[in-house]
Amino acid sequence: MVNKMHNTIRVERAKKKITQAELAEKLSVSRQTIHSIETGKFVPSTVLALRIARYFDVDFNEIFQLEEDETENI
């Protein structure tokens, strides 16, 4: 079972017209961390994911979605 997490951080950044570097500075992480999360190479900690959602003032589930394994029902 391999689940992936998708996110809409890039879309949310575009709405606010901010760069990865600007978001990283606001969240006290590196720009590379933001890039890795956006591209799905890195799954953020729960705390960081919640901070991202809070920054964009949206529900956690609006930004992060878990890709379900078709063979498994959760």
PyMOL Python script that loads the backbone (N, CA, C, O; Angstrom):
from pymol import cmd

cmd.read_pdbstr("""\
ATOM      1  N   MET A   1       0.838  -1.177   0.000  1.00  0.00           N
ATOM      2  CA  MET A   1       0.000   0.000   0.000  1.00  0.00           C
ATOM      3  C   MET A   1       0.884   1.241   0.000  1.00  0.00           C
ATOM      4  O   MET A   1       1.659   1.452   0.932  1.00  0.00           O
ATOM      5  N   VAL A   2       0.771   2.055  -1.033  1.00  0.00           N
ATOM      6  CA  VAL A   2       1.502   3.307  -1.109  1.00  0.00           C
ATOM      7  C   VAL A   2       0.497   4.413  -1.352  1.00  0.00           C
ATOM      8  O   VAL A   2      -0.164   4.451  -2.390  1.00  0.00           O
ATOM      9  N   ASN A   3       0.387   5.303  -0.398  1.00  0.00           N
ATOM     10  CA  ASN A   3      -0.477   6.462  -0.539  1.00  0.00           C
ATOM     11  C   ASN A   3       0.381   7.691  -0.757  1.00  0.00           C
ATOM     12  O   ASN A   3       1.455   7.822  -0.170  1.00  0.00           O
ATOM     13  N   LYS A   4      -0.089   8.580  -1.594  1.00  0.00           N
ATOM     14  CA  LYS A   4       0.596   9.842  -1.829  1.00  0.00           C
ATOM     15  C   LYS A   4      -0.294  10.968  -1.357  1.00  0.00           C
ATOM     16  O   LYS A   4      -1.521  10.862  -1.360  1.00  0.00           O
ATOM     17  N   MET A   5       0.341  12.034  -0.957  1.00  0.00           N
ATOM     18  CA  MET A   5      -0.410  13.202  -0.551  1.00  0.00           C
ATOM     19  C   MET A   5      -0.260  14.274  -1.625  1.00  0.00           C
ATOM     20  O   MET A   5       0.850  14.647  -2.003  1.00  0.00           O
ATOM     21  N   HIS A   6      -1.382  14.751  -2.099  1.00  0.00           N
ATOM     22  CA  HIS A   6      -1.388  15.846  -3.067  1.00  0.00           C
ATOM     23  C   HIS A   6      -1.704  17.128  -2.321  1.00  0.00           C
ATOM     24  O   HIS A   6      -2.314  17.109  -1.252  1.00  0.00           O
ATOM     25  N   ASN A   7      -1.276  18.254  -2.904  1.00  0.00           N
ATOM     26  CA  ASN A   7      -1.580  19.522  -2.252  1.00  0.00           C
ATOM     27  C   ASN A   7      -1.799  20.616  -3.285  1.00  0.00           C
ATOM     28  O   ASN A   7      -1.431  20.485  -4.452  1.00  0.00           O
ATOM     29  N   THR A   8      -2.406  21.688  -2.822  1.00  0.00           N
ATOM     30  CA  THR A   8      -2.703  22.830  -3.690  1.00  0.00           C
ATOM     31  C   THR A   8      -1.957  24.082  -3.224  1.00  0.00           C
ATOM     32  O   THR A   8      -2.439  25.201  -3.400  1.00  0.00           O
ATOM     33  N   ILE A   9      -0.795  23.888  -2.636  1.00  0.00           N
ATOM     34  CA  ILE A   9      -0.032  25.032  -2.136  1.00  0.00           C
ATOM     35  C   ILE A   9       0.299  26.000  -3.264  1.00  0.00           C
ATOM     36  O   ILE A   9       0.185  27.213  -3.089  1.00  0.00           O
ATOM     37  N   ARG A  10       0.705  25.484  -4.411  1.00  0.00           N
ATOM     38  CA  ARG A  10       1.049  26.357  -5.544  1.00  0.00           C
ATOM     39  C   ARG A  10      -0.139  27.232  -5.926  1.00  0.00           C
ATOM     40  O   ARG A  10       0.025  28.420  -6.205  1.00  0.00           O
ATOM     41  N   VAL A  11      -1.325  26.653  -5.938  1.00  0.00           N
ATOM     42  CA  VAL A  11      -2.541  27.410  -6.268  1.00  0.00           C
ATOM     43  C   VAL A  11      -2.793  28.480  -5.211  1.00  0.00           C
ATOM     44  O   VAL A  11      -3.096  29.627  -5.540  1.00  0.00           O
ATOM     45  N   GLU A  12      -2.668  28.103  -3.949  1.00  0.00           N
ATOM     46  CA  GLU A  12      -2.895  29.064  -2.863  1.00  0.00           C
ATOM     47  C   GLU A  12      -1.865  30.190  -2.913  1.00  0.00           C
ATOM     48  O   GLU A  12      -2.200  31.345  -2.652  1.00  0.00           O
ATOM     49  N   ARG A  13      -0.625  29.867  -3.243  1.00  0.00           N
ATOM     50  CA  ARG A  13       0.404  30.911  -3.383  1.00  0.00           C
ATOM     51  C   ARG A  13       0.057  31.863  -4.507  1.00  0.00           C
ATOM     52  O   ARG A  13       0.233  33.075  -4.384  1.00  0.00           O
ATOM     53  N   ALA A  14      -0.439  31.311  -5.606  1.00  0.00           N
ATOM     54  CA  ALA A  14      -0.807  32.149  -6.752  1.00  0.00           C
ATOM     55  C   ALA A  14      -1.934  33.115  -6.384  1.00  0.00           C
ATOM     56  O   ALA A  14      -1.929  34.272  -6.804  1.00  0.00           O
ATOM     57  N   LYS A  15      -2.887  32.640  -5.608  1.00  0.00           N
ATOM     58  CA  LYS A  15      -3.992  33.503  -5.173  1.00  0.00           C
ATOM     59  C   LYS A  15      -3.474  34.687  -4.370  1.00  0.00           C
ATOM     60  O   LYS A  15      -3.977  35.802  -4.503  1.00  0.00           O
ATOM     61  N   LYS A  16      -2.464  34.440  -3.529  1.00  0.00           N
ATOM     62  CA  LYS A  16      -1.895  35.497  -2.684  1.00  0.00           C
ATOM     63  C   LYS A  16      -0.760  36.240  -3.379  1.00  0.00           C
ATOM     64  O   LYS A  16      -0.249  37.235  -2.864  1.00  0.00           O
ATOM     65  N   LYS A  17      -0.370  35.746  -4.558  1.00  0.00           N
ATOM     66  CA  LYS A  17       0.724  36.335  -5.327  1.00  0.00           C
ATOM     67  C   LYS A  17       2.014  36.400  -4.519  1.00  0.00           C
ATOM     68  O   LYS A  17       2.663  37.442  -4.429  1.00  0.00           O
ATOM     69  N   ILE A  18       2.370  35.256  -3.932  1.00  0.00           N
ATOM     70  CA  ILE A  18       3.621  35.166  -3.186  1.00  0.00           C
ATOM     71  C   ILE A  18       4.491  34.053  -3.760  1.00  0.00           C
ATOM     72  O   ILE A  18       3.996  33.090  -4.345  1.00  0.00           O
ATOM     73  N   THR A  19       5.776  34.208  -3.581  1.00  0.00           N
ATOM     74  CA  THR A  19       6.734  33.216  -4.078  1.00  0.00           C
ATOM     75  C   THR A  19       6.949  32.123  -3.043  1.00  0.00           C
ATOM     76  O   THR A  19       6.512  32.234  -1.898  1.00  0.00           O
ATOM     77  N   GLN A  20       7.630  31.067  -3.467  1.00  0.00           N
ATOM     78  CA  GLN A  20       8.007  30.017  -2.532  1.00  0.00           C
ATOM     79  C   GLN A  20       8.875  30.593  -1.417  1.00  0.00           C
ATOM     80  O   GLN A  20       8.726  30.225  -0.251  1.00  0.00           O
ATOM     81  N   ALA A  21       9.773  31.490  -1.781  1.00  0.00           N
ATOM     82  CA  ALA A  21      10.667  32.093  -0.788  1.00  0.00           C
ATOM     83  C   ALA A  21       9.890  32.912   0.237  1.00  0.00           C
ATOM     84  O   ALA A  21      10.192  32.863   1.429  1.00  0.00           O
ATOM     85  N   GLU A  22       8.903  33.653  -0.215  1.00  0.00           N
ATOM     86  CA  GLU A  22       8.097  34.461   0.703  1.00  0.00           C
ATOM     87  C   GLU A  22       7.307  33.566   1.666  1.00  0.00           C
ATOM     88  O   GLU A  22       7.239  33.838   2.865  1.00  0.00           O
ATOM     89  N   LEU A  23       6.715  32.504   1.129  1.00  0.00           N
ATOM     90  CA  LEU A  23       5.973  31.575   1.989  1.00  0.00           C
ATOM     91  C   LEU A  23       6.921  30.913   2.980  1.00  0.00           C
ATOM     92  O   LEU A  23       6.604  30.788   4.163  1.00  0.00           O
ATOM     93  N   ALA A  24       8.068  30.495   2.502  1.00  0.00           N
ATOM     94  CA  ALA A  24       9.054  29.852   3.376  1.00  0.00           C
ATOM     95  C   ALA A  24       9.452  30.780   4.520  1.00  0.00           C
ATOM     96  O   ALA A  24       9.558  30.349   5.668  1.00  0.00           O
ATOM     97  N   GLU A  25       9.669  32.039   4.206  1.00  0.00           N
ATOM     98  CA  GLU A  25      10.042  33.007   5.247  1.00  0.00           C
ATOM     99  C   GLU A  25       8.928  33.147   6.288  1.00  0.00           C
ATOM    100  O   GLU A  25       9.197  33.181   7.489  1.00  0.00           O
ATOM    101  N   LYS A  26       7.682  33.227   5.828  1.00  0.00           N
ATOM    102  CA  LYS A  26       6.542  33.358   6.746  1.00  0.00           C
ATOM    103  C   LYS A  26       6.422  32.146   7.673  1.00  0.00           C
ATOM    104  O   LYS A  26       5.998  32.271   8.822  1.00  0.00           O
ATOM    105  N   LEU A  27       6.801  30.969   7.159  1.00  0.00           N
ATOM    106  CA  LEU A  27       6.650  29.734   7.922  1.00  0.00           C
ATOM    107  C   LEU A  27       7.945  29.301   8.617  1.00  0.00           C
ATOM    108  O   LEU A  27       7.977  28.282   9.308  1.00  0.00           O
ATOM    109  N   SER A  28       9.003  30.077   8.428  1.00  0.00           N
ATOM    110  CA  SER A  28      10.315  29.768   9.019  1.00  0.00           C
ATOM    111  C   SER A  28      10.865  28.414   8.578  1.00  0.00           C
ATOM    112  O   SER A  28      11.384  27.639   9.381  1.00  0.00           O
ATOM    113  N   VAL A  29      10.733  28.154   7.278  1.00  0.00           N
ATOM    114  CA  VAL A  29      11.324  26.961   6.668  1.00  0.00           C
ATOM    115  C   VAL A  29      12.101  27.411   5.435  1.00  0.00           C
ATOM    116  O   VAL A  29      12.051  28.585   5.070  1.00  0.00           O
ATOM    117  N   SER A  30      12.805  26.508   4.800  1.00  0.00           N
ATOM    118  CA  SER A  30      13.557  26.867   3.597  1.00  0.00           C
ATOM    119  C   SER A  30      12.649  26.866   2.363  1.00  0.00           C
ATOM    120  O   SER A  30      11.591  26.238   2.341  1.00  0.00           O
ATOM    121  N   ARG A  31      13.100  27.588   1.347  1.00  0.00           N
ATOM    122  CA  ARG A  31      12.372  27.581   0.086  1.00  0.00           C
ATOM    123  C   ARG A  31      12.371  26.175  -0.493  1.00  0.00           C
ATOM    124  O   ARG A  31      11.392  25.750  -1.105  1.00  0.00           O
ATOM    125  N   GLN A  32      13.462  25.462  -0.299  1.00  0.00           N
ATOM    126  CA  GLN A  32      13.550  24.088  -0.796  1.00  0.00           C
ATOM    127  C   GLN A  32      12.499  23.195  -0.141  1.00  0.00           C
ATOM    128  O   GLN A  32      11.974  22.286  -0.784  1.00  0.00           O
ATOM    129  N   THR A  33      12.189  23.443   1.128  1.00  0.00           N
ATOM    130  CA  THR A  33      11.143  22.676   1.808  1.00  0.00           C
ATOM    131  C   THR A  33       9.804  22.910   1.136  1.00  0.00           C
ATOM    132  O   THR A  33       9.065  21.960   0.878  1.00  0.00           O
ATOM    133  N   ILE A  34       9.482  24.164   0.850  1.00  0.00           N
ATOM    134  CA  ILE A  34       8.219  24.482   0.179  1.00  0.00           C
ATOM    135  C   ILE A  34       8.174  23.823  -1.187  1.00  0.00           C
ATOM    136  O   ILE A  34       7.159  23.239  -1.566  1.00  0.00           O
ATOM    137  N   HIS A  35       9.270  23.914  -1.927  1.00  0.00           N
ATOM    138  CA  HIS A  35       9.334  23.289  -3.257  1.00  0.00           C
ATOM    139  C   HIS A  35       9.114  21.777  -3.151  1.00  0.00           C
ATOM    140  O   HIS A  35       8.349  21.202  -3.926  1.00  0.00           O
ATOM    141  N   SER A  36       9.778  21.146  -2.202  1.00  0.00           N
ATOM    142  CA  SER A  36       9.650  19.694  -2.039  1.00  0.00           C
ATOM    143  C   SER A  36       8.235  19.274  -1.659  1.00  0.00           C
ATOM    144  O   SER A  36       7.754  18.234  -2.108  1.00  0.00           O
ATOM    145  N   ILE A  37       7.576  20.068  -0.845  1.00  0.00           N
ATOM    146  CA  ILE A  37       6.186  19.765  -0.476  1.00  0.00           C
ATOM    147  C   ILE A  37       5.285  19.934  -1.696  1.00  0.00           C
ATOM    148  O   ILE A  37       4.453  19.073  -1.981  1.00  0.00           O
ATOM    149  N   GLU A  38       5.452  21.039  -2.412  1.00  0.00           N
ATOM    150  CA  GLU A  38       4.612  21.300  -3.593  1.00  0.00           C
ATOM    151  C   GLU A  38       4.729  20.203  -4.640  1.00  0.00           C
ATOM    152  O   GLU A  38       3.739  19.835  -5.271  1.00  0.00           O
ATOM    153  N   THR A  39       5.923  19.687  -4.822  1.00  0.00           N
ATOM    154  CA  THR A  39       6.143  18.676  -5.857  1.00  0.00           C
ATOM    155  C   THR A  39       5.882  17.256  -5.377  1.00  0.00           C
ATOM    156  O   THR A  39       6.012  16.305  -6.149  1.00  0.00           O
ATOM    157  N   GLY A  40       5.515  17.106  -4.106  1.00  0.00           N
ATOM    158  CA  GLY A  40       5.193  15.789  -3.575  1.00  0.00           C
ATOM    159  C   GLY A  40       6.391  14.947  -3.197  1.00  0.00           C
ATOM    160  O   GLY A  40       6.252  13.755  -2.924  1.00  0.00           O
ATOM    161  N   LYS A  41       7.573  15.556  -3.177  1.00  0.00           N
ATOM    162  CA  LYS A  41       8.777  14.810  -2.798  1.00  0.00           C
ATOM    163  C   LYS A  41       8.925  14.696  -1.289  1.00  0.00           C
ATOM    164  O   LYS A  41       9.671  13.852  -0.792  1.00  0.00           O
ATOM    165  N   PHE A  42       8.212  15.549  -0.564  1.00  0.00           N
ATOM    166  CA  PHE A  42       8.308  15.590   0.891  1.00  0.00           C
ATOM    167  C   PHE A  42       6.916  15.787   1.471  1.00  0.00           C
ATOM    168  O   PHE A  42       6.171  16.661   1.029  1.00  0.00           O
ATOM    169  N   VAL A  43       6.569  14.973   2.460  1.00  0.00           N
ATOM    170  CA  VAL A  43       5.293  15.128   3.155  1.00  0.00           C
ATOM    171  C   VAL A  43       5.583  15.910   4.432  1.00  0.00           C
ATOM    172  O   VAL A  43       6.389  15.477   5.256  1.00  0.00           O
ATOM    173  N   PRO A  44       4.930  17.060   4.600  1.00  0.00           N
ATOM    174  CA  PRO A  44       5.227  17.873   5.772  1.00  0.00           C
ATOM    175  C   PRO A  44       4.739  17.226   7.064  1.00  0.00           C
ATOM    176  O   PRO A  44       3.854  16.370   7.056  1.00  0.00           O
ATOM    177  N   SER A  45       5.330  17.652   8.160  1.00  0.00           N
ATOM    178  CA  SER A  45       4.842  17.207   9.457  1.00  0.00           C
ATOM    179  C   SER A  45       3.422  17.722   9.636  1.00  0.00           C
ATOM    180  O   SER A  45       2.991  18.641   8.939  1.00  0.00           O
ATOM    181  N   THR A  46       2.714  17.133  10.556  1.00  0.00           N
ATOM    182  CA  THR A  46       1.348  17.584  10.846  1.00  0.00           C
ATOM    183  C   THR A  46       1.341  19.048  11.255  1.00  0.00           C
ATOM    184  O   THR A  46       0.485  19.821  10.824  1.00  0.00           O
ATOM    185  N   VAL A  47       2.295  19.418  12.082  1.00  0.00           N
ATOM    186  CA  VAL A  47       2.362  20.802  12.556  1.00  0.00           C
ATOM    187  C   VAL A  47       2.592  21.764  11.388  1.00  0.00           C
ATOM    188  O   VAL A  47       1.913  22.786  11.285  1.00  0.00           O
ATOM    189  N   LEU A  48       3.538  21.445  10.514  1.00  0.00           N
ATOM    190  CA  LEU A  48       3.804  22.322   9.376  1.00  0.00           C
ATOM    191  C   LEU A  48       2.604  22.376   8.434  1.00  0.00           C
ATOM    192  O   LEU A  48       2.263  23.448   7.936  1.00  0.00           O
ATOM    193  N   ALA A  49       1.969  21.252   8.184  1.00  0.00           N
ATOM    194  CA  ALA A  49       0.789  21.230   7.316  1.00  0.00           C
ATOM    195  C   ALA A  49      -0.325  22.106   7.892  1.00  0.00           C
ATOM    196  O   ALA A  49      -0.988  22.838   7.157  1.00  0.00           O
ATOM    197  N   LEU A  50      -0.524  22.029   9.189  1.00  0.00           N
ATOM    198  CA  LEU A  50      -1.543  22.870   9.828  1.00  0.00           C
ATOM    199  C   LEU A  50      -1.161  24.345   9.778  1.00  0.00           C
ATOM    200  O   LEU A  50      -2.024  25.207   9.609  1.00  0.00           O
ATOM    201  N   ARG A  51       0.127  24.637   9.925  1.00  0.00           N
ATOM    202  CA  ARG A  51       0.573  26.035   9.824  1.00  0.00           C
ATOM    203  C   ARG A  51       0.358  26.578   8.415  1.00  0.00           C
ATOM    204  O   ARG A  51      -0.012  27.740   8.243  1.00  0.00           O
ATOM    205  N   ILE A  52       0.591  25.739   7.411  1.00  0.00           N
ATOM    206  CA  ILE A  52       0.364  26.152   6.018  1.00  0.00           C
ATOM    207  C   ILE A  52      -1.112  26.463   5.810  1.00  0.00           C
ATOM    208  O   ILE A  52      -1.462  27.496   5.239  1.00  0.00           O
ATOM    209  N   ALA A  53      -1.971  25.569   6.272  1.00  0.00           N
ATOM    210  CA  ALA A  53      -3.421  25.793   6.134  1.00  0.00           C
ATOM    211  C   ALA A  53      -3.839  27.068   6.860  1.00  0.00           C
ATOM    212  O   ALA A  53      -4.628  27.851   6.332  1.00  0.00           O
ATOM    213  N   ARG A  54      -3.324  27.278   8.048  1.00  0.00           N
ATOM    214  CA  ARG A  54      -3.659  28.481   8.814  1.00  0.00           C
ATOM    215  C   ARG A  54      -3.174  29.738   8.086  1.00  0.00           C
ATOM    216  O   ARG A  54      -3.885  30.742   8.043  1.00  0.00           O
ATOM    217  N   TYR A  55      -1.968  29.684   7.515  1.00  0.00           N
ATOM    218  CA  TYR A  55      -1.439  30.839   6.789  1.00  0.00           C
ATOM    219  C   TYR A  55      -2.369  31.242   5.653  1.00  0.00           C
ATOM    220  O   TYR A  55      -2.632  32.426   5.446  1.00  0.00           O
ATOM    221  N   PHE A  56      -2.867  30.246   4.915  1.00  0.00           N
ATOM    222  CA  PHE A  56      -3.754  30.533   3.792  1.00  0.00           C
ATOM    223  C   PHE A  56      -5.212  30.711   4.222  1.00  0.00           C
ATOM    224  O   PHE A  56      -6.075  31.010   3.396  1.00  0.00           O
ATOM    225  N   ASP A  57      -5.478  30.529   5.502  1.00  0.00           N
ATOM    226  CA  ASP A  57      -6.820  30.688   6.068  1.00  0.00           C
ATOM    227  C   ASP A  57      -7.846  29.792   5.369  1.00  0.00           C
ATOM    228  O   ASP A  57      -8.945  30.219   5.016  1.00  0.00           O
ATOM    229  N   VAL A  58      -7.440  28.533   5.185  1.00  0.00           N
ATOM    230  CA  VAL A  58      -8.329  27.532   4.592  1.00  0.00           C
ATOM    231  C   VAL A  58      -8.271  26.265   5.426  1.00  0.00           C
ATOM    232  O   VAL A  58      -7.343  26.073   6.211  1.00  0.00           O
ATOM    233  N   ASP A  59      -9.254  25.409   5.258  1.00  0.00           N
ATOM    234  CA  ASP A  59      -9.288  24.138   5.948  1.00  0.00           C
ATOM    235  C   ASP A  59      -8.143  23.260   5.448  1.00  0.00           C
ATOM    236  O   ASP A  59      -7.801  23.263   4.266  1.00  0.00           O
ATOM    237  N   PHE A  60      -7.566  22.515   6.375  1.00  0.00           N
ATOM    238  CA  PHE A  60      -6.478  21.595   6.048  1.00  0.00           C
ATOM    239  C   PHE A  60      -6.803  20.740   4.825  1.00  0.00           C
ATOM    240  O   PHE A  60      -5.959  20.565   3.946  1.00  0.00           O
ATOM    241  N   ASN A  61      -8.037  20.204   4.766  1.00  0.00           N
ATOM    242  CA  ASN A  61      -8.442  19.310   3.675  1.00  0.00           C
ATOM    243  C   ASN A  61      -8.597  20.014   2.334  1.00  0.00           C
ATOM    244  O   ASN A  61      -8.691  19.356   1.298  1.00  0.00           O
ATOM    245  N   GLU A  62      -8.625  21.329   2.339  1.00  0.00           N
ATOM    246  CA  GLU A  62      -8.671  22.064   1.076  1.00  0.00           C
ATOM    247  C   GLU A  62      -7.296  22.129   0.430  1.00  0.00           C
ATOM    248  O   GLU A  62      -7.183  22.298  -0.784  1.00  0.00           O
ATOM    249  N   ILE A  63      -6.256  21.995   1.234  1.00  0.00           N
ATOM    250  CA  ILE A  63      -4.894  22.059   0.707  1.00  0.00           C
ATOM    251  C   ILE A  63      -4.292  20.676   0.511  1.00  0.00           C
ATOM    252  O   ILE A  63      -3.629  20.417  -0.494  1.00  0.00           O
ATOM    253  N   PHE A  64      -4.522  19.796   1.466  1.00  0.00           N
ATOM    254  CA  PHE A  64      -3.898  18.469   1.432  1.00  0.00           C
ATOM    255  C   PHE A  64      -4.937  17.382   1.224  1.00  0.00           C
ATOM    256  O   PHE A  64      -5.943  17.325   1.931  1.00  0.00           O
ATOM    257  N   GLN A  65      -4.682  16.511   0.238  1.00  0.00           N
ATOM    258  CA  GLN A  65      -5.562  15.378  -0.040  1.00  0.00           C
ATOM    259  C   GLN A  65      -4.714  14.122  -0.147  1.00  0.00           C
ATOM    260  O   GLN A  65      -3.661  14.113  -0.785  1.00  0.00           O
ATOM    261  N   LEU A  66      -5.194  13.071   0.485  1.00  0.00           N
ATOM    262  CA  LEU A  66      -4.514  11.790   0.423  1.00  0.00           C
ATOM    263  C   LEU A  66      -5.064  11.003  -0.757  1.00  0.00           C
ATOM    264  O   LEU A  66      -6.273  10.808  -0.879  1.00  0.00           O
ATOM    265  N   GLU A  67      -4.161  10.552  -1.625  1.00  0.00           N
ATOM    266  CA  GLU A  67      -4.558   9.719  -2.756  1.00  0.00           C
ATOM    267  C   GLU A  67      -4.853   8.335  -2.214  1.00  0.00           C
ATOM    268  O   GLU A  67      -3.976   7.691  -1.638  1.00  0.00           O
ATOM    269  N   GLU A  68      -6.061   7.881  -2.391  1.00  0.00           N
ATOM    270  CA  GLU A  68      -6.459   6.592  -1.831  1.00  0.00           C
ATOM    271  C   GLU A  68      -6.009   5.451  -2.711  1.00  0.00           C
ATOM    272  O   GLU A  68      -6.056   5.531  -3.939  1.00  0.00           O
ATOM    273  N   ASP A  69      -5.571   4.385  -2.065  1.00  0.00           N
ATOM    274  CA  ASP A  69      -5.246   3.150  -2.748  1.00  0.00           C
ATOM    275  C   ASP A  69      -6.565   2.494  -3.137  1.00  0.00           C
ATOM    276  O   ASP A  69      -7.426   2.281  -2.283  1.00  0.00           O
ATOM    277  N   GLU A  70      -6.730   2.175  -4.401  1.00  0.00           N
ATOM    278  CA  GLU A  70      -7.997   1.631  -4.880  1.00  0.00           C
ATOM    279  C   GLU A  70      -8.343   0.279  -4.260  1.00  0.00           C
ATOM    280  O   GLU A  70      -9.496  -0.149  -4.319  1.00  0.00           O
ATOM    281  N   THR A  71      -7.375  -0.385  -3.677  1.00  0.00           N
ATOM    282  CA  THR A  71      -7.641  -1.696  -3.088  1.00  0.00           C
ATOM    283  C   THR A  71      -8.000  -1.583  -1.611  1.00  0.00           C
ATOM    284  O   THR A  71      -8.255  -2.591  -0.951  1.00  0.00           O
ATOM    285  N   GLU A  72      -8.020  -0.375  -1.101  1.00  0.00           N
ATOM    286  CA  GLU A  72      -8.252  -0.195   0.325  1.00  0.00           C
ATOM    287  C   GLU A  72      -9.372   0.829   0.566  1.00  0.00           C
ATOM    288  O   GLU A  72      -9.418   1.870  -0.089  1.00  0.00           O
ATOM    289  N   ASN A  73     -10.247   0.533   1.483  1.00  0.00           N
ATOM    290  CA  ASN A  73     -11.267   1.472   1.888  1.00  0.00           C
ATOM    291  C   ASN A  73     -10.957   1.955   3.288  1.00  0.00           C
ATOM    292  O   ASN A  73     -10.798   1.157   4.212  1.00  0.00           O
ATOM    293  N   ILE A  74     -10.872   3.251   3.439  1.00  0.00           N
ATOM    294  CA  ILE A  74     -10.556   3.818   4.761  1.00  0.00           C
ATOM    295  C   ILE A  74     -11.828   4.300   5.393  1.00  0.00           C
ATOM    296  O   ILE A  74     -11.804   4.815   6.511  1.00  0.00           O
TER     297      ILE A  74
END
""", "prot")
cmd.dss("prot")
cmd.show_as("cartoon", "prot")
cmd.util.cbc("prot")
cmd.orient("prot")
